[in-house]
Amino acid sequence: MILAHKIALDPNDVQETYFRKAAGVARFAYNWALDQWQQQYEAWKADPTLPKPSDPALRKQLNAIKEDQFPWMLDVTKNAPQMAIIHLGQAFQNFFDGQFEYPAWKKKGRHDSFSLTNDQFAVRGKKIRIPKLGWVRMHEVLRWLGKILFATVSRTADRWFVSITVEIPDPPGVHRENQTVVGVDLGVSALATLSTGEKIVGPKAYAAALKKLRRLSKHFSRQMEAAKVRAGLKPGDPIPKGMHIPWSRNMQKTQRRIARLHARIANIRAHALHQLTTMLVERFDVIAIEDLHVAGMLKNHKLARVIADMGFGEVRRQLDYKAAQRGKTVVVVNRWYPSSKICSHCGYKMPKMPLSMREWTCPVCGMHHDRDINAAINLRKVAESSVDGCPSVSA
C-alpha cells in the first residue's frame, strides 16, 4: 500500500528562498519540456522517421544544455527539473489514456512545488535534509514506517509543506462472521446521514467565509484598476496581451490575505471530512455510499456552490484508503439506484419525488420516512446483500 504524509515545514528565510528557486526551476523545466514536446511532435508528424518526443529524451536534452544555457538551475537540486519533466510525461500518458485534458502551462504562484527522489533526501525525526540546502524543520514526525519513495515540497498560501510518499505492507484481510454495516447518504443540508439515524452536519466553510472573501476580492479589484491607471490604461479596459501590470506591495498583501483565507477554508473542510471518514471506518466494517456524479451535480447552478463546499469526492477518496488500511469494505452503489424513492419498509417505489420533498409517507404500508435516513437504510440493505458475512436483508 502506498500512502503520503503531508507535513508542514518551518523554513528560515534562506531556506524559503531556496524553495522558491527550486519551484521556479521546476516550473521552467516543465514549460520548456512542454514547448519542446509540441515542437518535436509537429516535426515527427511532418517526418515520421524522426523520433517521437518522450520524457527520457527531453531530460537528456536538458542535461546537455543546462550548464551553458540555464546555469542558474545548478543552484538547486537536480531533481527539481528532472522530476518536473517526468511529471510532464505522466501528464501526457494520462492525456493519451483519456483520463485528463491536454497538459497546460504552469504559472508562477500557482501550485508552486518541486519533487525529490528517495536517494536525494533523508528524514530524521522532525527534520528533512534537502540537497544543497541542509536540514529543514518539520512540524511532526513521519507517521508511517516503510520504504520512502519520493517527496514533494509545495507551497499553500504563504506556508510550505512536504508530502512524503511511503510504501507500507498491505494490511491482512479481516473476515468477521457478523459484520457491522452502515449506509451513508451524502447531502447538502446534512453532510452525511447514516442508516442508524445519525446526521452529521458539514461545516460549510466556504459559505461562512464568503462575506469576507467577497470584501477582499472587491478590494483587490479596486487596487488592480488603480494599477492599470498608473500603467496608462483607462479604468475598465482589458489588459492587452503581453502587457505586464506591476503589483504594488499593498496588492501583494491583499493577494496573500485571499490565499490564506482560501487555505483556511480548505483546512476546515478537510478536517471535518477526516473526522467523518475516520469515525465511519472505526465504527463499521462495511460502508455503503452512492457513486455520486459530482461533475453533473455541479451543473445545477442553484446548488453548485453548496455541493462544492461539501467535498463529496473527497469523502469517497478518504473512505477508500482508510478502509483499505483497516481491512474494512466500501460498497459503492450505482448512481441510478433510487435509494430515496424506495420505501425501506415494504419496498414500494415512489414514481416521482422532487428534491424539495424532505419527508414522505409510503402509500402502501403507511410508514413515514425522513428522505435522507430512508436512502441511507436502502444503501445499507444493498451492502448487506452484496457482501458475505453480513446479515440477510429483510423487507
PEFENSUL-V89544 format. One record per residue. N is the residue number from 1. RES is the residue in three letters. PHI is phi in radians with two decimals (none if undefined). Layout:
n->N res->RES phi->PHI
n->N res->RES phi->PHI
This chain:
n->1 res->MET phi->none
n->2 res->ILE phi->-1.93
n->3 res->LEU phi->-2.27
n->4 res->ALA phi->-2.20
n->5 res->HIS phi->-2.02
n->6 res->LYS phi->-1.65
n->7 res->ILE phi->-2.18
n->8 res->ALA phi->-1.24
n->9 res->LEU phi->-1.82
n->10 res->ASP phi->-2.22
n->11 res->PRO phi->-1.42
n->12 res->ASN phi->-1.47
n->13 res->ASP phi->-1.09
n->14 res->VAL phi->-1.14
n->15 res->GLN phi->-1.18
n->16 res->GLU phi->-1.15
n->17 res->THR phi->-1.08
n->18 res->TYR phi->-1.09
n->19 res->PHE phi->-1.04
n->20 res->ARG phi->-1.13
n->21 res->LYS phi->-1.12
n->22 res->ALA phi->-1.11
n->23 res->ALA phi->-1.14
n->24 res->GLY phi->-1.16
n->25 res->VAL phi->-1.10
n->26 res->ALA phi->-1.09
n->27 res->ARG phi->-1.13
n->28 res->PHE phi->-1.10
n->29 res->ALA phi->-1.10
n->30 res->TYR phi->-1.10
n->31 res->ASN phi->-1.18
n->32 res->TRP phi->-1.08
n->33 res->ALA phi->-1.18
n->34 res->LEU phi->-1.13
n->35 res->ASP phi->-1.12
n->36 res->GLN phi->-1.11
n->37 res->TRP phi->-1.05
n->38 res->GLN phi->-1.14
n->39 res->GLN phi->-1.12
n->40 res->GLN phi->-1.20
n->41 res->TYR phi->-1.22
n->42 res->GLU phi->-1.12
n->43 res->ALA phi->-1.15
n->44 res->TRP phi->-1.17
n->45 res->LYS phi->-1.14
n->46 res->ALA phi->-1.30
n->47 res->ASP phi->-2.42
n->48 res->PRO phi->-1.10
n->49 res->THR phi->-1.28
n->50 res->LEU phi->-1.32
n->51 res->PRO phi->-1.28
n->52 res->LYS phi->-1.26
n->53 res->PRO phi->-1.19
n->54 res->SER phi->-2.65
n->55 res->ASP phi->-1.20
n->56 res->PRO phi->-1.09
n->57 res->ALA phi->-1.18
n->58 res->LEU phi->-1.22
n->59 res->ARG phi->-1.13
n->60 res->LYS phi->-1.13
n->61 res->GLN phi->-1.13
n->62 res->LEU phi->-1.16
n->63 res->ASN phi->-1.05
n->64 res->ALA phi->-1.31
n->65 res->ILE phi->-2.01
n->66 res->LYS phi->-1.18
n->67 res->GLU phi->-1.14
n->68 res->ASP phi->-1.56
n->69 res->GLN phi->-1.63
n->70 res->PHE phi->-2.28
n->71 res->PRO phi->-1.13
n->72 res->TRP phi->-1.18
n->73 res->MET phi->-1.16
n->74 res->LEU phi->-1.28
n->75 res->ASP phi->-1.30
n->76 res->VAL phi->-2.16
n->77 res->THR phi->-1.05
n->78 res->LYS phi->-1.16
n->79 res->ASN phi->-1.15
n->80 res->ALA phi->-1.00
n->81 res->PRO phi->-1.30
n->82 res->GLN phi->-1.17
n->83 res->MET phi->-1.18
n->84 res->ALA phi->-1.09
n->85 res->ILE phi->-1.24
n->86 res->ILE phi->-1.07
n->87 res->HIS phi->-1.12
n->88 res->LEU phi->-1.12
n->89 res->GLY phi->-1.06
n->90 res->GLN phi->-1.16
n->91 res->ALA phi->-1.12
n->92 res->PHE phi->-1.18
n->93 res->GLN phi->-1.11
n->94 res->ASN phi->-1.11
n->95 res->PHE phi->-1.16
n->96 res->PHE phi->-1.14
n->97 res->ASP phi->-1.38
n->98 res->GLY phi->1.40
n->99 res->GLN phi->-1.54
n->100 res->PHE phi->-2.37
n->101 res->GLU phi->-1.41
n->102 res->TYR phi->-1.06
n->103 res->PRO phi->-0.97
n->104 res->ALA phi->-1.83
n->105 res->TRP phi->-1.22
n->106 res->LYS phi->-1.54
n->107 res->LYS phi->-2.04
n->108 res->LYS phi->-1.12
n->109 res->GLY phi->1.57
n->110 res->ARG phi->-2.04
n->111 res->HIS phi->0.98
n->112 res->ASP phi->-1.13
n->113 res->SER phi->-2.91
n->114 res->PHE phi->-2.65
n->115 res->SER phi->-2.04
n->116 res->LEU phi->-2.30
n->117 res->THR phi->-1.40
n->118 res->ASN phi->-1.17
n->119 res->ASP phi->-1.54
n->120 res->GLN phi->-1.91
n->121 res->PHE phi->-2.57
n->122 res->ALA phi->-2.44
n->123 res->VAL phi->-2.07
n->124 res->ARG phi->-2.45
n->125 res->GLY phi->1.11
n->126 res->LYS phi->-1.73
n->127 res->LYS phi->-2.39
n->128 res->ILE phi->-2.29
n->129 res->ARG phi->-1.69
n->130 res->ILE phi->-1.82
n->131 res->PRO phi->-1.01
n->132 res->LYS phi->1.08
n->133 res->LEU phi->-2.36
n->134 res->GLY phi->1.92
n->135 res->TRP phi->-1.46
n->136 res->VAL phi->-2.12
n->137 res->ARG phi->-1.32
n->138 res->MET phi->-1.91
n->139 res->HIS phi->-1.44
n->140 res->GLU phi->-2.73
n->141 res->VAL phi->-1.46
n->142 res->LEU phi->-1.14
n->143 res->ARG phi->-1.30
n->144 res->TRP phi->-2.01
n->145 res->LEU phi->-1.80
n->146 res->GLY phi->2.99
n->147 res->LYS phi->-1.41
n->148 res->ILE phi->-1.36
n->149 res->LEU phi->-1.69
n->150 res->PHE phi->-2.84
n->151 res->ALA phi->-2.42
n->152 res->THR phi->-2.26
n->153 res->VAL phi->-1.68
n->154 res->SER phi->-2.41
n->155 res->ARG phi->-2.03
n->156 res->THR phi->-2.15
n->157 res->ALA phi->1.00
n->158 res->ASP phi->-1.99
n->159 res->ARG phi->-2.06
n->160 res->TRP phi->-1.92
n->161 res->PHE phi->-2.34
n->162 res->VAL phi->-2.15
n->163 res->SER phi->-1.89
n->164 res->ILE phi->-1.81
n->165 res->THR phi->-1.63
n->166 res->VAL phi->-2.24
n->167 res->GLU phi->-1.75
n->168 res->ILE phi->-2.08
n->169 res->PRO phi->-1.08
n->170 res->ASP phi->-1.14
n->171 res->PRO phi->-1.18
n->172 res->PRO phi->-1.15
n->173 res->GLY phi->-1.14
n->174 res->VAL phi->-2.01
n->175 res->HIS phi->-2.17
n->176 res->ARG phi->-2.04
n->177 res->GLU phi->-1.10
n->178 res->ASN phi->-2.10
n->179 res->GLN phi->-1.71
n->180 res->THR phi->-1.38
n->181 res->VAL phi->-2.09
n->182 res->VAL phi->-2.45
n->183 res->GLY phi->-1.77
n->184 res->VAL phi->-2.15
n->185 res->ASP phi->-1.82
n->186 res->LEU phi->-1.49
n->187 res->GLY phi->-2.63
n->188 res->VAL phi->-1.67
n->189 res->SER phi->-1.16
n->190 res->ALA phi->-2.10
n->191 res->LEU phi->-1.01
n->192 res->ALA phi->-2.51
n->193 res->THR phi->-2.04
n->194 res->LEU phi->-1.64
n->195 res->SER phi->-1.18
n->196 res->THR phi->-1.35
n->197 res->GLY phi->1.74
n->198 res->GLU phi->-1.33
n->199 res->LYS phi->-2.20
n->200 res->ILE phi->-1.91
n->201 res->VAL phi->-1.50
n->202 res->GLY phi->-1.31
n->203 res->PRO phi->-1.30
n->204 res->LYS phi->0.86
n->205 res->ALA phi->-1.14
n->206 res->TYR phi->-1.15
n->207 res->ALA phi->-1.09
n->208 res->ALA phi->-1.20
n->209 res->ALA phi->-1.73
n->210 res->LEU phi->-1.10
n->211 res->LYS phi->-1.07
n->212 res->LYS phi->-1.18
n->213 res->LEU phi->-1.13
n->214 res->ARG phi->-1.11
n->215 res->ARG phi->-1.10
n->216 res->LEU phi->-1.17
n->217 res->SER phi->-1.14
n->218 res->LYS phi->-1.14
n->219 res->HIS phi->-1.08
n->220 res->PHE phi->-1.17
n->221 res->SER phi->-1.10
n->222 res->ARG phi->-1.13
n->223 res->GLN phi->-1.13
n->224 res->MET phi->-1.16
n->225 res->GLU phi->-1.09
n->226 res->ALA phi->-1.13
n->227 res->ALA phi->-1.15
n->228 res->LYS phi->-1.14
n->229 res->VAL phi->-1.13
n->230 res->ARG phi->-1.10
n->231 res->ALA phi->-1.50
n->232 res->GLY phi->1.75
n->233 res->LEU phi->-1.67
n->234 res->LYS phi->-1.56
n->235 res->PRO phi->-1.01
n->236 res->GLY phi->1.56
n->237 res->ASP phi->-1.24
n->238 res->PRO phi->-1.22
n->239 res->ILE phi->-1.35
n->240 res->PRO phi->-1.04
n->241 res->LYS phi->-1.09
n->242 res->GLY phi->1.59
n->243 res->MET phi->-1.48
n->244 res->HIS phi->-1.81
n->245 res->ILE phi->-1.72
n->246 res->PRO phi->-1.18
n->247 res->TRP phi->-1.55
n->248 res->SER phi->-1.38
n->249 res->ARG phi->-1.12
n->250 res->ASN phi->-1.15
n->251 res->MET phi->-1.13
n->252 res->GLN phi->-1.11
n->253 res->LYS phi->-1.12
n->254 res->THR phi->-1.12
n->255 res->GLN phi->-1.12
n->256 res->ARG phi->-1.15
n->257 res->ARG phi->-1.14
n->258 res->ILE phi->-1.14
n->259 res->ALA phi->-1.10
n->260 res->ARG phi->-1.13
n->261 res->LEU phi->-1.18
n->262 res->HIS phi->-1.08
n->263 res->ALA phi->-1.12
n->264 res->ARG phi->-1.13
n->265 res->ILE phi->-1.04
n->266 res->ALA phi->-1.11
n->267 res->ASN phi->-1.18
n->268 res->ILE phi->-1.10
n->269 res->ARG phi->-1.12
n->270 res->ALA phi->-1.09
n->271 res->HIS phi->-1.08
n->272 res->ALA phi->-1.13
n->273 res->LEU phi->-1.19
n->274 res->HIS phi->-1.14
n->275 res->GLN phi->-1.07
n->276 res->LEU phi->-1.13
n->277 res->THR phi->-1.20
n->278 res->THR phi->-1.15
n->279 res->MET phi->-1.05
n->280 res->LEU phi->-1.15
n->281 res->VAL phi->-1.31
n->282 res->GLU phi->-1.44
n->283 res->ARG phi->-1.59
n->284 res->PHE phi->-2.19
n->285 res->ASP phi->-1.57
n->286 res->VAL phi->-2.22
n->287 res->ILE phi->-2.14
n->288 res->ALA phi->-1.87
n->289 res->ILE phi->-2.34
n->290 res->GLU phi->-1.50
n->291 res->ASP phi->-1.45
n->292 res->LEU phi->-1.24
n->293 res->HIS phi->-1.60
n->294 res->VAL phi->-1.11
n->295 res->ALA phi->-1.06
n->296 res->GLY phi->-1.22
n->297 res->MET phi->-1.13
n->298 res->LEU phi->-1.22
n->299 res->LYS phi->-1.31
n->300 res->ASN phi->-1.37
n->301 res->HIS phi->-1.18
n->302 res->LYS phi->-1.33
n->303 res->LEU phi->-2.04
n->304 res->ALA phi->-1.01
n->305 res->ARG phi->-1.12
n->306 res->VAL phi->-1.20
n->307 res->ILE phi->-1.12
n->308 res->ALA phi->-1.11
n->309 res->ASP phi->-1.21
n->310 res->MET phi->-1.37
n->311 res->GLY phi->1.36
n->312 res->PHE phi->-1.06
n->313 res->GLY phi->-1.08
n->314 res->GLU phi->-1.19
n->315 res->VAL phi->-1.04
n->316 res->ARG phi->-1.14
n->317 res->ARG phi->-1.06
n->318 res->GLN phi->-1.17
n->319 res->LEU phi->-1.08
n->320 res->ASP phi->-1.04
n->321 res->TYR phi->-1.39
n->322 res->LYS phi->-1.27
n->323 res->ALA phi->-1.16
n->324 res->ALA phi->-1.12
n->325 res->GLN phi->-1.09
n->326 res->ARG phi->-1.80
n->327 res->GLY phi->1.25
n->328 res->LYS phi->-1.65
n->329 res->THR phi->-2.17
n->330 res->VAL phi->-1.95
n->331 res->VAL phi->-1.79
n->332 res->VAL phi->-1.76
n->333 res->VAL phi->-1.53
n->334 res->ASN phi->-0.92
n->335 res->ARG phi->-1.14
n->336 res->TRP phi->-1.54
n->337 res->TYR phi->-1.21
n->338 res->PRO phi->-1.39
n->339 res->SER phi->-1.10
n->340 res->SER phi->-1.36
n->341 res->LYS phi->-1.54
n->342 res->ILE phi->-1.56
n->343 res->CYS phi->-1.23
n->344 res->SER phi->-1.27
n->345 res->HIS phi->-1.64
n->346 res->CYS phi->-2.02
n->347 res->GLY phi->1.58
n->348 res->TYR phi->-1.16
n->349 res->LYS phi->-1.91
n->350 res->MET phi->-1.21
n->351 res->PRO phi->-1.18
n->352 res->LYS phi->-2.45
n->353 res->MET phi->-2.68
n->354 res->PRO phi->-1.15
n->355 res->LEU phi->-1.10
n->356 res->SER phi->-1.29
n->357 res->MET phi->-1.44
n->358 res->ARG phi->-1.60
n->359 res->GLU phi->-2.38
n->360 res->TRP phi->-2.70
n->361 res->THR phi->-2.01
n->362 res->CYS phi->-1.18
n->363 res->PRO phi->-1.26
n->364 res->VAL phi->-1.62
n->365 res->CYS phi->-1.77
n->366 res->GLY phi->1.39
n->367 res->MET phi->-1.25
n->368 res->HIS phi->-1.59
n->369 res->HIS phi->-2.11
n->370 res->ASP phi->-1.43
n->371 res->ARG phi->-0.94
n->372 res->ASP phi->-1.26
n->373 res->ILE phi->-1.14
n->374 res->ASN phi->-1.06
n->375 res->ALA phi->-1.10
n->376 res->ALA phi->-1.12
n->377 res->ILE phi->-1.14
n->378 res->ASN phi->-1.12
n->379 res->LEU phi->-1.11
n->380 res->ARG phi->-1.08
n->381 res->LYS phi->-1.14
n->382 res->VAL phi->-1.08
n->383 res->ALA phi->-1.13
n->384 res->GLU phi->-1.10
n->385 res->SER phi->-1.46
n->386 res->SER phi->-1.94
n->387 res->VAL phi->-2.06
n->388 res->ASP phi->-1.17
n->389 res->GLY phi->1.57
n->390 res->CYS phi->-1.58
n->391 res->PRO phi->-1.07
n->392 res->SER phi->-1.25
n->393 res->VAL phi->-1.44
n->394 res->SER phi->-2.13
n->395 res->ALA phi->-1.28
